[in-house]
Amino acid sequence: MSPYGQPPQSAFHSMAQAPPPTQQLTNQMSAMNIGGYGKLDDGLFYTHSPSSSAAPQQYQTSPPLAMGHPLLFLPGQQPSSLGSPPPMATMGSMAAPPMGMSGSPISGPYGAQMAGPQSGAFPGGFPGGPAQMAGPPQKKLDPDSIPSTTQVIEDDQAKRGGQVYVTNIRGQVPPLVTTDFTVQDQGNASPRFMRCTTYSFPSTADLAKQCKVPLAAIIKPFATVPKNETPLYIVNHGETGPIRCNRCKAYMCPYMQFIDGGRRYQCGFCSCVNEVPVQYFQHLDHMGRRMDLYERPELSLGSYEFIATLDYCKNNKPPNPPAYIFMIDVSYNNIKSGLVKLICEELKTLLDRLPKEEGAETSPIKVGFVTYNKILHFYNVKSALAQPQMMVVSDVAEMFVPLLDGFLVNFQESRAVVNNLLDQIPDMFADTNESETVFAPVIQAGVEALKAAECSGKLFIFHSSIPTAEAPGKLKNRDDRKLVGTEKEKTLFQPQRGVYEQLTKDCVAQGCCVDLFLFPNQFVDIATMGDVPSHTSGSIYKYSNFQVEVNGPQFVSDLRRDVEKSIGFDAIMRVRTGTGFRATDFFGAIYMNNTTDVEMAAVDCDKAVTVEFKHDDTLSEESGAVMQCALLYTTIGGQRRLRIHNLSLNCSSQLSELYKSCETDALINFFAKSAYRAMLTQPLKTVREILVNQMAHMLACYRKSCASPSAASQVSDTLHIHYLDWNWIISDPGLALKDGIIPLFSIDLTVHQMSLPVLDNAHSRKIHSIISSISQQRATSMKLLIVKQKDQSEMLFRQHLVEDKGLHGGASYMDFLCYVHREIRQLLT
């Protein structure tokens, strides 16, 4: 969207006389309606807008014929009227920016600096220093008057929790991701797979420019489907393959309109009229619907899979099952810390839990093992051997795999040999003094092994230090603290290309995903070392100053989830849209060789891709906006499939419809990923200024166009502020002074306590239940810190109290709200 990153347009005209400054803040805050959603004010992210003639489009529902799914109205058919949708939902599980982005240049909100606020900034916070907030003494504000994200979450859970969310309504805003709900697919993809920044797109580019709301979708194609929901149906169209539009190549879906007695169909994306293949023909009923509508998932559901033909396979050959290669740094630090022994012990049980196909008894995934320091050791673990065999490659400049047969094996068949190897590795390197390591040759070895086996796969690399040994990809310490806060600060986040850039291309081409587990005791160039994982849909886990007793449980939990989660390989994704708009930019741990194909070496249940859209032409309010995500991938069983997700949205010429259909956490996701990418080319201070300025412009437009005049003095035009929950920290100063502490610990807390014992009492069970519940909601494990009152770690705890003033002068949540409010008023006047 062109306005992002460009200088703002002329100032908005004032809707009401400007209120006095901060002395009236108490009255402003008390005027807000926080408890419910009924009253309209200028709180963009948690209140209703005025009613409008345009209502969410609802598809007609009729008794199902076979599959039990009500019928969808096609875009353009008359909708029935519904009440206003609930306020903006969130998507917390997708909110965290990935470690890497596509390789395209910076665009979107951060392409050029917007006219920002005045000079001065809160340290580590938003622009506008404390001096700018000086004024008449403020009255004490009632904390209950401050906009509360917690209250919004609780209200949505109370209102929509436990309900069935049916997807037959076009433009329907889903419940918050923090709300427990069940999805019934009736023609649009589940919000677990796709969420949009707004469910009512502006009908024109000028309106999109005016509203300042980015038009984007967050797509999580492999999102976990709860056990109480129906898994995706698999459609097999035989040797002819899936039915597609001849012009735009969109796949058959509920948005296709069958005409001419069922002999032709009109594409819902490009309007091209196509002939129906003879083998796919079906008569239409008296309402123009195919007689087999409910017998075909691709005609009645929003998400489904096609079995791909050989045309979709490399070299027209069926792919082989993938492989997992475990590559362990056995240098001095990893041996001394006990990490190598911990990894080997864990793998002996973890390899029994490799992902497997639905209903299968064993996993088809093969496994291989490499250890390394400044040379590499490969292991032959063929089932026929009595003992594993080591083969050493010391010439790391020209990396090759010294063996093929016996390197990648089926664990069930080679269990005895593999377990023997895992027992021996810690002892083999117990006396090592080697502290230098290589890194790029390790990745290269994994890629070469997968090439030789003609399969895709994943590398699990357990690494300790910056690679300083003489080898391709050798790195130097470039940690220059003097650059922090300067124009050159961005260079600290930029990866060193060269050999790593070529490795990324090699990995993507082979379908080789790289997951990196880092255990540094000092500086590591994570910007460079993480570049390959961040472009191969991999993950990066970092455990500084690793100690088995302290960090072991967190690491083991991360490793288990990483190995066990559902996954597909060698994936290519394309997003198609209806006429009038198109996908223009992509954010995620992805690789792009052109402007349309999103390449992912692997795709799992935690990976999301954010897609930005822009207008090509005017959108029809009658037919709405449709999009289709098509993901071609290889299953763990070696089958090539196409996973399809379809979504239809409303279009409106009314800004009020757009704003009330906004989805807050999707917006946060978009801005976070845009800011992450911008960090590579602009100073952090500039990125923060642009971000806050963008928020102010968006909210000012809302107030100018949608809010009632009486709301102009309120401070409720706030962000849905997200908490940075790196660690989950328990601290209850009052509890430490009472006997309630005993049921939790049953120890003397003067002893340094790093774990929470499991005790047979109600207090212990409750707190462990809370910790378990929080952990299950996140893709990575969190380190548990137990904070004793007046202990040194209490200072760390206080740094995470994001609503309070920072210890080093940072703004409080209240300060921030006041600042954004003042920016909005300045734009309006």
C-alpha positions in Angstrom: 0.0 0.0 0.0 1.6 3.1 -1.3 1.1 5.4 1.7 3.2 3.3 4.1 6.7 4.6 4.3 5.9 7.8 2.4 5.5 11.3 3.9 2.0 11.8 5.3 -0.6 13.7 3.3 -2.0 17.0 4.4 -3.1 17.1 8.0 -6.6 15.8 8.9 -9.2 18.4 9.6 -10.3 18.7 13.1 -13.7 17.2 14.0 -14.1 19.0 17.3 -12.5 21.7 19.3 -9.2 20.5 20.7 -9.5 19.6 24.4 -7.2 21.0 27.0 -4.0 19.2 27.6 -3.2 16.5 30.2 -5.0 17.9 33.2 -8.3 16.6 31.6 -6.9 13.2 31.2 -8.8 11.7 34.1 -12.1 12.8 32.6 -11.1 11.6 29.2 -10.2 8.1 30.5 -13.3 7.8 32.6 -15.5 8.6 29.6 -14.3 5.4 27.9 -16.4 2.3 27.8 -14.0 -0.5 28.5 -16.3 -3.1 30.0 -18.2 -3.9 26.9 -18.3 -3.5 23.2 -21.6 -1.7 22.7 -20.6 2.0 22.9 -18.9 3.5 19.9 -15.8 5.5 20.7 -12.5 6.0 18.9 -11.0 2.8 20.4 -10.2 1.2 17.1 -9.2 -2.2 18.4 -11.9 -3.1 20.9 -15.2 -1.4 20.1 -17.9 -1.5 17.5 -18.3 1.1 14.8 -21.6 2.6 13.8 -23.9 0.3 11.9 -23.8 0.4 8.2 -25.9 -0.8 5.3 -23.2 -3.3 4.3 -23.5 -6.4 6.4 -21.3 -9.6 6.4 -22.2 -11.7 3.4 -23.9 -15.0 4.5 -24.1 -18.0 2.2 -27.5 -19.7 2.0 -27.7 -22.7 4.3 -29.7 -25.8 3.2 -29.9 -29.3 4.4 -26.8 -31.3 3.4 -27.1 -34.1 0.9 -24.2 -36.2 1.9 -21.3 -34.6 3.9 -23.5 -32.5 6.2 -22.3 -29.1 5.1 -24.7 -26.3 4.3 -24.5 -24.8 0.9 -22.5 -21.7 0.1 -23.8 -18.8 -1.9 -21.4 -18.0 -4.6 -19.9 -14.5 -4.6 -22.4 -12.0 -6.0 -25.5 -13.7 -4.7 -27.7 -11.8 -2.3 -26.6 -11.9 1.3 -28.8 -12.0 4.3 -28.5 -9.3 6.9 -26.7 -10.0 10.1 -25.8 -7.9 13.1 -22.4 -6.3 13.6 -19.6 -8.8 14.0 -17.6 -9.0 17.2 -14.6 -6.7 17.7 -11.2 -7.4 16.2 -9.9 -10.9 16.9 -6.2 -11.6 17.6 -3.8 -14.1 16.4 -1.2 -14.4 19.2 0.2 -17.7 18.0 1.3 -16.0 14.8 2.5 -12.8 16.2 6.2 -13.4 16.7 8.3 -12.4 13.7 10.4 -15.2 12.2 14.1 -15.2 12.2 14.3 -14.4 8.5 12.4 -12.8 5.7 12.2 -13.2 2.0 15.2 -11.8 0.1 13.3 -9.0 -1.6 14.2 -5.4 -0.9 12.5 -3.4 1.9 9.0 -2.1 1.0 5.7 -1.4 2.6 5.6 0.8 5.7 9.4 1.1 5.9 10.4 1.8 2.3 11.0 5.4 3.2 10.8 7.3 6.4 7.5 9.0 7.2 7.4 12.4 8.8 7.9 11.3 12.4 7.4 13.0 15.7 9.7 15.5 17.3 13.2 14.7 18.2 13.9 12.8 21.4 12.9 9.2 22.3 12.3 7.1 25.3 15.2 4.8 25.7 14.3 1.6 23.9 10.8 2.8 23.5 8.8 5.1 21.3 9.7 8.6 20.0 9.0 11.6 22.1 11.0 12.1 25.2 9.8 12.8 28.8 10.3 16.5 28.3 7.6 16.4 25.6 5.2 15.0 28.1 5.8 17.8 30.6 2.8 20.0 31.4 0.4 20.7 34.3 0.5 18.1 37.0 -1.7 15.1 36.2 -4.4 13.9 38.4 -4.1 10.3 39.5 -5.7 8.1 37.0 -7.9 5.2 37.8 -6.1 2.0 36.6 -9.5 0.5 35.7 -10.0 3.3 33.1 -6.9 2.3 31.1 -7.7 0.1 28.0 -7.1 -3.5 29.0 -6.1 -6.2 26.6 -6.8 -8.8 29.4 -10.4 -7.6 29.7 -10.9 -7.9 25.9 -9.5 -11.4 25.9 -11.7 -12.4 28.9 -14.8 -10.8 27.3 -14.3 -12.6 24.0 -13.9 -15.9 25.8 -17.1 -15.4 27.8 -19.0 -14.4 24.6 -17.7 -16.8 22.0 -15.8 -19.5 24.0 -17.0 -23.1 23.5 -19.0 -22.1 20.4 -18.8 -23.5 16.9 -17.4 -21.1 14.4 -19.1 -21.9 11.0 -17.2 -20.6 8.0 -20.2 -20.1 5.6 -20.3 -16.3 6.2 -18.2 -14.1 3.9 -16.3 -11.4 5.8 -16.9 -12.9 9.2 -14.3 -11.8 11.8 -13.2 -14.9 13.8 -12.9 -15.1 17.6 -9.6 -14.2 19.3 -7.0 -16.9 19.1 -7.0 -16.9 22.9 -10.6 -18.0 22.8 -11.4 -21.7 22.8 -13.7 -22.4 19.9 -14.4 -25.2 17.3 -14.3 -24.6 13.6 -16.7 -26.1 11.2 -15.6 -25.7 7.6 -18.4 -24.8 5.3 -16.7 -23.1 2.4 -14.0 -20.8 3.8 -10.7 -21.8 5.3 -10.5 -22.0 9.1 -8.9 -19.0 10.8 -6.3 -21.4 12.1 -5.0 -21.5 8.5 -5.7 -18.0 7.3 -6.4 -14.6 9.1 -6.6 -11.2 7.5 -5.8 -7.7 8.8 -9.4 -6.8 7.9 -12.3 -8.9 6.7 -13.8 -6.0 4.6 -11.3 -4.8 2.0 -11.7 -1.2 0.8 -13.2 -1.2 -2.6 -10.7 1.3 -4.2 -7.0 2.0 -3.9 -7.8 5.6 -2.9 -9.9 4.3 0.1 -7.1 1.9 1.0 -4.6 4.8 0.9 -6.9 6.9 3.1 -7.6 4.3 5.8 -3.9 3.5 6.3 -4.7 -0.1 7.2 -2.4 -2.6 5.5 -4.2 -5.2 3.5 -2.6 -8.5 4.4 -3.2 -12.2 5.2 -1.3 -14.4 7.7 -1.3 -17.9 6.2 -0.3 -20.9 8.3 -0.9 -23.7 5.8 0.1 -26.5 8.2 -1.6 -25.3 11.3 -2.5 -27.9 13.8 -6.1 -29.1 13.6 -7.6 -30.0 17.0 -8.8 -33.5 17.6 -12.4 -32.4 17.8 -12.3 -31.0 14.3 -12.4 -32.8 11.0 -9.0 -33.3 9.4 -8.5 -32.2 5.8 -10.1 -34.4 3.1 -7.8 -35.8 0.4 -9.1 -35.6 -3.2 -7.8 -37.8 -6.0 -8.6 -36.9 -9.5 -6.5 -39.6 -11.0 -4.0 -39.4 -13.8 -5.5 -36.1 -15.1 -4.7 -34.3 -11.9 -6.7 -31.5 -10.2 -9.2 -29.4 -12.2 -7.8 -25.9 -12.7 -8.8 -22.7 -14.5 -7.2 -22.5 -17.9 -6.3 -18.8 -17.5 -5.3 -18.1 -13.9 -4.6 -21.7 -12.9 -6.7 -21.5 -9.7 -7.8 -24.9 -8.4 -11.3 -26.1 -8.2 -13.0 -24.6 -5.2 -16.5 -23.4 -3.9 -16.1 -20.1 -5.7 -16.4 -21.7 -9.2 -19.9 -21.2 -10.8 -21.2 -24.0 -13.0 -23.2 -23.0 -16.0 -24.6 -24.4 -19.2 -26.2 -27.4 -17.6 -22.9 -28.3 -15.8 -20.8 -28.4 -19.0 -18.9 -25.3 -18.2 -17.8 -23.3 -15.2 -16.9 -19.6 -14.6 -13.7 -19.1 -12.5 -14.4 -17.2 -9.3 -11.0 -15.5 -9.5 -10.5 -14.3 -13.1 -14.1 -14.9 -14.5 -12.8 -17.1 -17.3 -15.3 -19.6 -18.6 -13.8 -23.1 -18.8 -15.0 -26.4 -20.2 -15.7 -29.1 -17.6 -13.7 -32.2 -18.4 -15.8 -35.2 -19.4 -14.8 -37.3 -16.4 -15.8 -34.4 -14.0 -19.2 -33.6 -15.5 -22.2 -33.7 -13.3 -25.8 -32.5 -13.8 -27.1 -29.4 -12.0 -30.2 -29.2 -9.9 -33.0 -26.7 -10.2 -30.9 -24.1 -8.3 -27.9 -24.5 -10.5 -25.9 -26.6 -8.1 -24.1 -29.7 -9.0 -25.9 -32.9 -7.8 -22.6 -34.1 -6.3 -21.9 -30.9 -4.4 -21.6 -32.4 -1.0 -19.8 -35.5 -2.2 -16.8 -33.4 -3.3 -14.7 -31.5 -0.7 -13.3 -29.2 -3.3 -16.8 -27.8 -4.0 -18.1 -27.4 -0.5 -15.1 -26.9 1.8 -12.6 -24.1 2.3 -9.6 -26.4 2.9 -8.7 -29.8 1.4 -5.8 -31.6 -0.4 -5.3 -33.0 -3.9 -3.0 -35.9 -4.6 -0.5 -34.5 -7.2 0.4 -36.3 -10.4 3.9 -36.9 -11.6 3.8 -33.6 -13.5 4.2 -31.9 -10.0 7.3 -34.0 -9.1 10.9 -33.3 -9.8 12.1 -35.1 -13.0 8.6 -36.6 -13.2 9.6 -39.1 -10.5 7.8 -39.9 -7.2 9.9 -38.4 -4.3 11.6 -40.6 -1.7 10.7 -40.3 2.0 12.7 -37.5 3.7 15.6 -37.9 6.1 16.7 -36.3 9.4 20.4 -35.7 10.0 21.6 -34.9 13.5 24.9 -33.0 13.4 26.6 -32.5 16.8 29.4 -30.1 17.7 31.8 -32.1 19.9 34.2 -29.3 20.6 35.4 -28.7 24.2 32.6 -26.4 25.4 29.8 -28.8 24.4 31.6 -31.8 26.0 32.5 -30.0 29.2 28.9 -28.6 29.7 27.4 -32.1 29.4 25.4 -31.1 26.3 26.7 -33.9 24.1 25.8 -36.5 26.6 22.3 -35.0 27.1 21.7 -34.9 23.3 22.7 -38.6 22.9 20.6 -39.8 25.8 17.6 -37.9 24.6 17.9 -39.1 21.0 17.7 -42.8 22.1 14.1 -42.3 23.1 13.2 -39.5 20.8 13.9 -41.4 17.6 11.0 -43.7 18.4 8.7 -40.6 18.1 9.6 -39.5 14.6 6.6 -38.2 12.6 4.6 -40.8 10.8 1.7 -41.0 8.4 -1.9 -41.2 9.8 -2.5 -44.8 10.9 1.1 -46.0 10.3 2.9 -47.9 12.9 6.4 -46.7 12.1 7.9 -43.6 10.6 9.4 -43.7 7.0 11.9 -41.0 7.9 15.5 -42.1 7.7 18.1 -40.9 10.1 21.9 -40.1 9.9 24.5 -38.8 12.3 27.5 -36.5 12.1 29.9 -35.2 14.7 32.3 -32.3 14.1 34.7 -29.7 15.5 37.1 -28.5 12.8 36.8 -31.7 11.0 33.7 -33.9 10.3 33.0 -37.5 11.3 30.3 -39.5 9.5 28.9 -42.8 10.9 27.9 -46.0 9.1 25.0 -47.4 11.2 23.8 -50.1 8.8 21.7 -52.7 10.6 24.0 -55.6 9.5 27.0 -54.1 11.5 27.9 -55.2 15.0 29.5 -51.8 15.7 29.1 -48.3 14.1 31.9 -47.2 11.8 33.4 -43.7 11.7 34.7 -42.1 8.6 36.6 -38.8 8.9 36.6 -35.9 6.4 39.4 -33.4 7.2 39.4 -31.5 3.9 36.5 -29.2 4.8 37.3 -26.9 1.8 35.9 -29.5 -0.6 33.1 -31.2 1.4 31.9 -34.6 0.3 30.0 -37.5 1.9 32.4 -40.4 2.3 29.7 -43.1 2.3 26.1 -43.5 1.1 25.0 -47.0 2.0 24.6 -47.1 5.8 24.6 -43.4 6.5 20.9 -42.8 6.2 19.0 -45.7 7.8 15.6 -46.7 9.2 15.9 -46.4 12.9 13.7 -49.4 13.7 15.9 -51.6 11.6 19.2 -50.2 12.9 18.1 -49.5 16.5 20.9 -51.5 18.1 23.7 -49.9 16.1 22.3 -46.4 16.5 21.9 -46.8 20.2 25.5 -48.2 20.4 26.7 -45.1 18.6 24.9 -42.7 20.9 26.4 -44.4 23.9 29.9 -44.1 22.4 29.9 -40.5 21.2 30.3 -38.8 24.6 33.2 -41.2 25.6 34.9 -40.8 22.2 35.4 -37.1 22.7 35.6 -37.0 26.5 39.2 -35.9 26.5 39.1 -33.4 23.6 40.8 -30.0 23.9 39.6 -28.8 20.5 37.7 -25.6 20.8 37.7 -24.4 17.1 34.7 -25.3 14.9 33.5 -25.1 11.3 29.9 -24.3 10.3 29.3 -23.8 6.6 30.9 -27.2 5.7 28.5 -28.9 8.2 25.5 -27.6 6.3 27.2 -28.4 3.0 27.7 -32.0 4.2 24.1 -32.4 5.0 22.9 -31.1 1.7 25.3 -33.4 -0.2 24.0 -36.4 1.8 20.4 -35.6 0.9 21.4 -35.1 -2.8 23.1 -38.5 -2.8 20.0 -40.1 -1.4 17.7 -38.2 -3.7 15.5 -37.0 -0.9 14.5 -33.9 1.0 15.0 -33.6 4.8 16.0 -31.6 7.8 19.4 -30.9 9.5 19.4 -30.6 13.3 22.7 -28.7 14.1 23.8 -28.4 17.7 26.5 -25.7 17.7 28.4 -23.9 20.4 30.6 -21.0 19.1 31.5 -18.7 16.2 33.2 -20.7 13.5 36.8 -19.6 13.5 38.6 -22.6 12.0 40.1 -22.2 8.6 37.2 -23.3 6.3 34.6 -21.8 4.0 32.3 -19.6 6.0 34.8 -18.7 8.6 33.6 -15.7 10.7 35.2 -13.0 12.8 33.9 -11.3 15.9 32.1 -8.1 14.7 30.4 -7.2 17.9 31.0 -3.5 18.0 29.0 -1.9 20.8 30.0 1.6 19.7 27.6 1.2 16.7 24.5 0.7 18.9 22.3 3.8 18.6 24.1 5.1 15.5 23.3 5.1 11.8 25.6 2.1 11.4 23.7 0.0 14.0 21.9 -1.8 11.2 25.1 -3.4 10.0 25.1 -5.5 13.2 21.9 -7.2 12.0 23.0 -7.8 8.4 24.3 -11.2 7.5 27.7 -11.7 5.8 26.7 -13.3 2.5 29.1 -15.1 0.2 29.2 -18.8 1.0 26.1 -18.7 3.1 24.0 -17.2 0.4 25.0 -20.0 -1.9 24.3 -22.5 0.8 20.7 -21.1 1.1 20.1 -21.7 -2.6 21.5 -25.2 -2.4 19.3 -26.1 0.6 16.1 -24.7 -0.9 16.8 -26.5 -4.2 17.2 -29.8 -2.4 14.4 -29.3 0.1 16.8 -29.2 3.0 15.5 -27.4 6.0 18.1 -26.3 8.7 17.2 -26.1 12.4 20.0 -24.5 14.5 20.4 -25.0 18.2 23.0 -22.6 19.5 24.8 -22.8 22.9 27.1 -19.8 23.0 29.2 -18.6 25.9 30.3 -15.5 24.1 29.5 -13.6 20.9 28.2 -15.6 17.9 27.3 -14.0 14.6 23.7 -15.1 14.7 22.8 -12.7 11.9 25.0 -14.7 9.6 24.8 -18.2 11.1 21.0 -17.8 11.2 20.7 -16.7 7.6 20.4 -20.3 6.2 17.8 -21.4 8.7 15.8 -18.2 8.2 15.5 -18.8 4.5 14.9 -22.6 4.6 11.8 -22.4 6.8 14.0 -23.5 9.7 14.1 -22.5 13.4 16.8 -21.0 15.6 17.0 -21.9 19.3 19.5 -20.1 21.5 20.7 -21.1 25.1 23.3 -18.7 26.3 25.8 -20.0 28.9 24.2 -23.5 28.8 24.1 -25.5 31.9 22.4 -28.9 31.9 20.7 -28.4 35.3 19.4 -24.9 34.4 18.7 -25.0 30.6 18.5 -28.8 30.1 14.7 -29.1 30.5 14.0 -26.1 28.2 16.3 -27.5 25.5 15.0 -31.0 25.7 11.4 -29.7 25.5 12.3 -27.7 22.4 14.1 -30.6 20.7 11.2 -33.0 21.3 8.7 -30.7 19.8 10.9 -29.9 16.9 11.5 -33.6 16.0 7.9 -34.7 16.6 5.8 -32.0 14.9 4.0 -32.6 11.7 5.9 -31.4 8.6 6.0 -31.3 4.9 9.1 -30.9 2.6 10.2 -29.3 -0.6 7.2 -26.9 -0.7 6.2 -24.2 -3.1 3.3 -21.9 -2.2 1.4 -19.5 -4.5 -1.4 -17.1 -3.5 -4.0 -16.3 -6.1 -6.5 -13.5 -5.8 -9.7 -12.4 -7.6 -9.6 -9.5 -10.0 -8.9 -6.0 -8.6 -6.1 -6.9 -6.2 -3.0 -9.0 -6.0 -0.3 -10.3 -3.6 2.7 -8.0 -3.7 5.0 -8.8 -0.8 5.8 -11.8 1.4 7.2 -12.1 4.9 8.5 -15.2 6.6 11.2 -17.8 6.9 11.1 -18.3 3.1 13.0 -18.0 -0.1 11.8 -16.3 -3.3 13.5 -16.6 -6.6 10.7 -14.7 -8.4 7.8 -12.4 -7.4 5.1 -15.1 -7.1 6.5 -18.4 -5.9 7.2 -18.8 -2.2 9.8 -21.6 -1.8 10.0 -23.4 1.6 12.5 -26.3 2.1 10.0 -27.5 4.7 6.7 -26.3 6.2 5.5 -27.3 9.6 2.7 -26.5 12.0 4.5 -23.4 13.5 5.4 -21.6 10.2 3.3 -18.7 9.0 3.8 -16.5 5.9 2.4 -13.0 5.9 1.2 -11.8 2.5 0.5 -8.1 1.6 -2.0 -7.2 -1.1 -2.5 -4.1 -3.2 -5.2 -2.9 -5.5 -5.1 -3.2 -9.3 -8.6 -2.0 -9.9 -11.9 -1.3 -8.1 -13.3 -4.3 -6.1 -16.9 -5.2 -6.4 -18.9 -4.9 -3.2 -21.3 -7.4 -4.6 -18.9 -10.2 -5.3 -16.3 -9.4 -2.6 -12.6 -10.4 -2.6 -11.5 -14.0 -2.9 -8.0 -15.5 -2.4 -6.6 -19.0 -2.7 -3.4 -20.4 -1.2 -2.0 -23.4 -3.0 0.8 -25.3 -1.3 2.6 -28.1 -3.2 4.7 -30.3 -0.9 6.0 -33.7 -0.2 4.6 -35.7 2.7 6.7 -37.6 5.2 5.6 -40.8 3.3 7.1 -39.5 0.1 3.8 -38.5 -1.6 3.4 -35.2 -3.6 0.3 -33.3 -2.6 -1.4 -29.9 -3.0 -3.0 -28.3 0.1 -5.6 -25.7 -0.8 -7.0 -23.0 1.4 -9.7 -20.6 0.2 -11.0 -17.4 1.8 -13.7 -14.9 0.8 -13.9 -11.3 2.2 -16.3 -8.4 2.0 -15.5 -5.3 0.0 -16.9 -1.9 1.1 -16.8 1.8 0.2 -17.5 2.6 3.9 -14.5 3.1 6.2 -16.6 2.1 9.2 -17.1 -1.4 7.7 -13.4 -1.8 7.1 -12.4 -0.7 10.6 -14.9 -2.8 12.5 -13.8 -5.8 10.5 -10.1 -5.3 11.4 -8.3 -8.2 13.1 -5.8 -6.7 15.5 -3.3 -9.4 15.9 -3.0 -9.9 12.2 -2.1 -6.2 12.1 0.5 -6.6 14.8 1.9 -9.6 12.9 2.2 -7.5 9.7 3.8 -4.5 11.5 6.2 -6.7 13.5 7.5 -8.5 10.4 7.7 -5.2 8.5 9.7 -3.7 11.3 12.0 -6.8 11.5 12.8 -6.5 7.8 13.4 -2.7 8.2 15.9 -3.3 10.9 18.3 -4.5 8.3 18.3 -1.2 6.4 17.4 1.5 8.9 18.4 2.5 12.5 16.1 1.1 15.2 15.1 4.6 16.3 13.8 5.3 12.8 12.0 2.0 12.7 10.3 2.8 16.0 9.3 6.3 14.8 7.8 5.0 11.6 5.9 2.3 13.4 4.3 4.7 16.0 3.7 7.3 13.3 1.9 4.7 11.2 -0.3 3.7 14.1 -1.2 7.4 14.8 -2.1 8.0 11.1 -4.3 4.9 11.1 -6.1 5.8 14.3 -6.5 9.5 13.3 -8.2 8.4 10.1 -10.5 6.2 12.1 -11.4 9.1 14.4 -11.9 11.5 11.6 -14.0 9.2 9.5 -15.8 7.0 11.9 -15.8 8.2 15.5 -18.6 10.3 17.1 -17.6 14.0 17.8 -17.9 13.4 21.6 -15.1 10.9 21.3 -12.5 13.3 20.1 -11.3 14.0 23.6 -10.9 10.4 24.6 -7.6 8.4 24.9 -9.0 5.1 23.7 -7.4 5.1 20.3 -4.8 2.6 21.5 -2.9 -0.3 20.2 -3.6 -3.9 21.3 -0.3 -4.0 23.0 1.6 -7.3 23.0 3.6 -8.6 25.9 7.2 -9.8 25.3 7.0 -13.1 27.1 10.5 -14.6 26.7 10.3 -16.3 30.0 7.5 -17.3 32.3 8.4 -16.0 35.7 6.7 -16.8 39.0 6.9 -14.1 41.6 4.5 -13.6 44.5 6.1 -11.5 47.3 3.1 -11.9 49.5 3.3 -15.7 49.2 6.9 -15.8 50.3 5.8 -14.3 53.6 3.1 -16.8 54.3 2.9 -20.5 54.9 1.5 -20.9 51.4 5.0 -21.2 50.1 5.6 -24.5 51.7 3.1 -26.5 49.6 4.8 -25.3 46.5 8.4 -25.9 47.4 8.7 -27.8 50.7 12.3 -26.5 50.9 14.3 -23.7 52.4 14.2 -20.9 49.8 17.6 -19.6 51.0 18.8 -22.4 48.7 19.2 -21.3 45.0 16.1 -22.9 43.4 16.0 -23.4 39.6 13.2 -25.9 39.3 9.7 -26.3 40.6 9.3 -29.7 42.3 6.2 -31.8 41.7 4.5 -32.3 45.1 1.3 -34.1 46.0 -0.8 -31.2 47.1 -3.4 -28.8 45.5 -1.1 -25.8 45.3 1.6 -27.7 43.5 -0.8 -29.3 41.1 -2.5 -26.0 40.3 0.7 -24.1 39.5 2.1 -27.0 37.4 -1.2 -27.1 35.5 -0.9 -23.3 34.8 2.7 -23.7 33.6 1.8 -26.7 31.4 -1.2 -24.8 29.8 1.0 -21.8 29.0 3.8 -24.0 27.5 1.4 -25.9 25.2 0.2 -22.6 23.6 3.7 -21.7 22.4 5.9 -23.0 19.7 9.0 -22.9 21.9 9.7 -23.9 25.5 10.1 -21.1 28.0 12.7 -21.0 30.7 11.2 -21.1 34.2 12.7 -18.6 36.7 11.7 -18.7 40.3 12.1 -15.2 41.8 12.5 -14.7 45.5 11.6 -11.3 46.9 14.6 -8.9 47.2 16.7 -11.5 45.3 19.0 -10.3 42.5 16.7 -11.9 39.9 13.8 -9.6 41.0 15.4 -6.9 38.9 15.1 -9.1 35.8 11.5 -9.8 36.7 10.7 -6.1 36.9 12.1 -5.5 33.5 9.3 -7.6 32.1 6.5 -5.5 33.7 5.8 -3.8 30.4 3.0 -1.5 31.7 5.3 0.1 34.3 8.0 2.7 33.7 11.3 1.2 32.6 14.1 0.9 35.0 16.3 3.1 32.8 13.7 5.8 31.9 11.5 3.9 29.5 7.9 5.0 29.1 5.0 3.3 30.9 2.0 1.9 29.2 0.1 5.0 30.3 2.8 7.3 29.0 2.7 5.6 25.7 -1.1 5.8 25.4 -0.9 9.6 26.1 1.8 10.0 23.6 -0.1 8.3 20.8 -3.2 10.2 21.7 -1.3 13.5 21.4 0.1 12.4 18.1 -3.4 11.7 16.8 -4.7 15.0 18.0 -1.8 16.8 16.3 -2.7 15.1 13.0 -6.3 16.1 13.4 -5.6 19.7 14.1 
